[in-house]
Amino acid sequence: MNKKNFFENFSLSSYTTIKVGGVAEYFAEPRNLDEFSYLIKWAISNNQRCQIIGAGSNLLINNIFIKGLIICTKKMKSLKIDPHTGIVEAEAGVMLPTLSNSLAKNGLQGGEWAIGIPGTLGGAIYMNAGTGNLSLAKNLIDVTVINNETNQKLELEKKDINFEYRFSSFQSNNFTILSARLHFEPNGNLKQLVQTTKNNLKFKRETQPYHQPSFGSVFKNPDNNFAAKLIDDMGLKGYKIGGAEISMMHSNFIINNSSASSKDIYELITVIQQKVLQNKGIYLQPEVRMIGFDYPN
Ligand SMILES: Cc1cc2nc3c(=O)[nH]c(=O)nc-3n(C[C@H](O)[C@H](O)[C@H](O)COP(=O)(O)OP(=O)(O)OC[C@H]3O[C@@H](n4cnc5c(N)ncnc54)[C@H](O)[C@@H]3O)c2cc1C
């Protein structure tokens, strides 16, 4: 492992899209599977807790000292596309916009929706990220994972993984996603695919506060309802705590409008939950994942 990729007392705020985060005791950015495996081995033999982050686009990290090792997958970004078979082999750190654009340019159909999600492939599988009823689960063939407790590598077929709305079984086991194989429909109309992908990004930019620091939708939509509508109904649009604000553009987004602390953001999440619970009897479950809080993730 190169010393340039391993740090002590490392600030994480620039590794989240909401630009908030504490200091990791140890931090590393492996560039390939061997380096990743070395880090897991190091964490096991030094009895250090190991936590994984991708692009930090669905993460609230507390402004505290985070003990143990944080591994960021963003530099593991090998991407192989076979335009004839439609088979894609991608490492966990490949960004969804890169994947989406590359698919379209290779005439592969089925990834146009993913253009506007600023996360990694690993994060997207872990979160079962998507739009409407589209997600990568549909295209997945298999996933290579590493067991964080034993450093053992395994291959899981799609049928071995449970996917639900913004949930995958990776949220309840101790595996890290290293890479995945996916299949997309080949021989699509290249011009049309590129245009649809562009249009999808334009739509995202017009309907979400894309240009401001956020972590996407804060809450999952409850059954037969919309978190944004429930928050709107409470008159909370634009409501602020410190530098954290409920977006005027989309009520299920919290933006860091100046120098929000993780405490501001956490308090705002709690205020929204309390108001909606008191007035509508609905508990809004956070979609966003948390590091360094007692919140039951
Ligand atoms: C502007 C904006 C728009 C968004 N739009 C959408 C949207 O339309 N739909 C949607 O579903 N989401 C959306 N999101 C949320 C977010 O982009 C997705 O959830 C994304 O998939 C998270 O990926 P990430 O790499 O950033 O994961 P991170 O935020 O870094 O991590 C999220 C969780 O995944 C785990 N994780 C990450 N990588 C791995 C890995 N390799 N192995 C195991 N666990 C891992 C982390 O431990 C953490 O618990 C949006 C976010 C923003 C900021």
PDBQT file of the ligand as one rigid body, heavy atoms in Angstrom, charges set to zero:
ROOT
HETATM    1  C1  LIG A 301     -27.911  15.727  -5.926  1.00  0.00    +0.000 C 
HETATM    2  C2  LIG A 301     -28.187  14.300  -5.522  1.00  0.00    +0.000 A 
HETATM    3  C3  LIG A 301     -29.147  13.573  -6.219  1.00  0.00    +0.000 A 
HETATM    4  C4  LIG A 301     -29.427  12.245  -5.842  1.00  0.00    +0.000 A 
HETATM    5  N1  LIG A 301     -30.380  11.569  -6.543  1.00  0.00    +0.000 NA
HETATM    6  C5  LIG A 301     -30.659  10.279  -6.186  1.00  0.00    +0.000 A 
HETATM    7  C6  LIG A 301     -31.667   9.536  -6.904  1.00  0.00    +0.000 A 
HETATM    8  O1  LIG A 301     -32.261  10.017  -7.861  1.00  0.00    +0.000 OA
HETATM    9  N2  LIG A 301     -31.926   8.272  -6.508  1.00  0.00    +0.000 N 
HETATM   10  C7  LIG A 301     -31.267   7.679  -5.457  1.00  0.00    +0.000 A 
HETATM   11  O2  LIG A 301     -31.552   6.512  -5.142  1.00  0.00    +0.000 OA
HETATM   12  N3  LIG A 301     -30.300   8.357  -4.771  1.00  0.00    +0.000 NA
HETATM   13  C8  LIG A 301     -29.979   9.630  -5.112  1.00  0.00    +0.000 A 
HETATM   14  N4  LIG A 301     -29.025  10.324  -4.418  1.00  0.00    +0.000 N 
HETATM   15  C9  LIG A 301     -28.359   9.665  -3.265  1.00  0.00    +0.000 C 
HETATM   16  C10 LIG A 301     -27.034   8.965  -3.585  1.00  0.00    +0.000 C 
HETATM   17  O3  LIG A 301     -26.398   9.550  -4.705  1.00  0.00    +0.000 OA
HETATM   18  C11 LIG A 301     -27.209   7.466  -3.820  1.00  0.00    +0.000 C 
HETATM   19  O4  LIG A 301     -27.743   6.816  -2.701  1.00  0.00    +0.000 OA
HETATM   20  C12 LIG A 301     -25.850   6.795  -4.170  1.00  0.00    +0.000 C 
HETATM   21  O5  LIG A 301     -26.086   5.519  -4.655  1.00  0.00    +0.000 OA
HETATM   22  C13 LIG A 301     -24.888   6.697  -2.993  1.00  0.00    +0.000 C 
HETATM   23  O6  LIG A 301     -23.631   6.250  -3.492  1.00  0.00    +0.000 OA
HETATM   24  P1  LIG A 301     -22.267   6.744  -2.836  1.00  0.00    +0.000 P 
HETATM   25  O7  LIG A 301     -21.151   6.121  -3.567  1.00  0.00    +0.000 OA
HETATM   26  O8  LIG A 301     -22.243   8.236  -2.754  1.00  0.00    +0.000 OA
HETATM   27  O9  LIG A 301     -22.412   6.111  -1.389  1.00  0.00    +0.000 OA
HETATM   28  P2  LIG A 301     -22.008   6.798   0.008  1.00  0.00    +0.000 P 
HETATM   29  O10 LIG A 301     -22.897   7.969   0.268  1.00  0.00    +0.000 OA
HETATM   30  O11 LIG A 301     -20.541   7.035   0.058  1.00  0.00    +0.000 OA
HETATM   31  O12 LIG A 301     -22.408   5.616   1.015  1.00  0.00    +0.000 OA
HETATM   32  C14 LIG A 301     -23.770   5.266   1.203  1.00  0.00    +0.000 C 
HETATM   33  C15 LIG A 301     -23.795   3.932   1.947  1.00  0.00    +0.000 C 
HETATM   34  O13 LIG A 301     -23.277   2.932   1.082  1.00  0.00    +0.000 OA
HETATM   35  C16 LIG A 301     -22.213   2.221   1.705  1.00  0.00    +0.000 C 
HETATM   36  N5  LIG A 301     -21.254   1.869   0.646  1.00  0.00    +0.000 N 
HETATM   37  C17 LIG A 301     -20.731   2.695  -0.292  1.00  0.00    +0.000 A 
HETATM   38  N6  LIG A 301     -19.935   2.001  -1.121  1.00  0.00    +0.000 NA
HETATM   39  C18 LIG A 301     -19.966   0.726  -0.701  1.00  0.00    +0.000 A 
HETATM   40  C19 LIG A 301     -19.326  -0.481  -1.147  1.00  0.00    +0.000 A 
HETATM   41  N7  LIG A 301     -18.488  -0.521  -2.194  1.00  0.00    +0.000 N 
HETATM   42  N8  LIG A 301     -19.582  -1.631  -0.482  1.00  0.00    +0.000 NA
HETATM   43  C20 LIG A 301     -20.425  -1.639   0.608  1.00  0.00    +0.000 A 
HETATM   44  N9  LIG A 301     -21.028  -0.532   1.082  1.00  0.00    +0.000 NA
HETATM   45  C21 LIG A 301     -20.801   0.630   0.426  1.00  0.00    +0.000 A 
HETATM   46  C22 LIG A 301     -21.644   3.189   2.741  1.00  0.00    +0.000 C 
HETATM   47  O14 LIG A 301     -21.014   2.496   3.808  1.00  0.00    +0.000 OA
HETATM   48  C23 LIG A 301     -22.907   3.921   3.192  1.00  0.00    +0.000 C 
HETATM   49  O15 LIG A 301     -23.559   3.202   4.231  1.00  0.00    +0.000 OA
HETATM   50  C24 LIG A 301     -28.722  11.653  -4.774  1.00  0.00    +0.000 A 
HETATM   51  C25 LIG A 301     -27.729  12.387  -4.089  1.00  0.00    +0.000 A 
HETATM   52  C26 LIG A 301     -27.475  13.700  -4.460  1.00  0.00    +0.000 A 
HETATM   53  C27 LIG A 301     -26.404  14.461  -3.713  1.00  0.00    +0.000 C 
ENDROOT
TORSDOF 0
